[in-house]
Amino acid sequence: MPKYHVQFLTDGEWAEAQFSATSLEHALARARECDVSGLVFEPIRTPRIVHEILVTDDQGGQWMWRSDDLLLRLAAEDLLIAAKNVLTALKVSYGLSWTPVARDTLRHLKEAIDLARGRKS
């Protein structure tokens, strides 16, 4: 059985492992099921991007800043649900009488949903 080299990446660290698998897809499936707690993660030696800053004072007051990237990641699931609901509502409302612009918009929305889910449309 072929061996596949796999890298696990976080925002600031990486780890490597090898898996025997029948295909790339099988190796990816095995990697996704892997218990990463046994891997040795090394720091990524590139400039780090700060996504969140929390400032507190002695009285318990706080101020927080979050990057647009982090806010998008935190909202991603809700955005996908909303996009699917919009897609369904437009299909029901317009049926087969869509204008070319509406068809293109819906196609782009479906492609974006599929891409976010890791699927090709």
C-alpha positions, -999 to 999 in steps of 0.1 A, spaced: 0 0 0 14 34 -9 25 58 19 14 94 19 31 123 36 6 145 55 10 179 71 -13 193 98 -14 231 99 -29 254 125 -26 292 124 8 291 142 20 255 142 25 224 120 30 187 124 38 158 100 27 122 98 27 94 72 -2 72 64 -5 40 43 -36 43 22 -51 31 -10 -54 66 -25 -50 103 -18 -87 105 -7 -82 75 16 -51 92 31 -70 124 37 -98 105 54 -73 88 76 -57 121 84 -90 137 93 -97 108 118 -62 110 133 -59 118 170 -36 148 166 -28 149 203 0 124 197 17 146 171 45 170 178 35 204 166 63 228 157 59 266 155 56 281 121 86 305 117 68 333 98 53 365 110 22 358 129 -11 375 121 -29 387 152 -66 380 150 -78 390 185 -67 415 211 -82 417 246 -74 446 269 -86 446 306 -82 470 334 -81 466 372 -118 473 376 -127 444 353 -135 465 322 -125 450 289 -121 460 253 -118 435 225 -108 438 189 -112 410 164 -99 409 128 -123 406 99 -109 372 92 -117 359 127 -152 374 126 -158 357 93 -147 324 106 -169 328 137 -199 336 115 -192 311 87 -217 285 97 -245 310 102 -237 326 68 -238 292 51 -272 285 66 -285 319 56 -271 315 20 -288 281 17 -321 296 30 -318 324 4 -311 299 -23 -342 278 -14 -364 309 -10 -354 322 -44 -360 289 -61 -395 287 -46 -403 323 -53 -390 325 -89 -394 289 -101 -385 287 -137 -391 324 -145 -357 336 -134 -340 364 -153 -304 356 -165 -290 378 -138 -310 359 -111 -298 326 -126 -262 338 -125 -266 351 -89 -280 318 -78 -253 298 -95 -226 319 -78 -243 315 -45 -245 277 -49 -208 276 -60 -198 296 -29 -218 273 -6 -202 242 -22 -167 258 -20 -172 266 17 -183 230 23 -152 217 5 -172 204 -25 -168 212 -61 -199 223 -78 
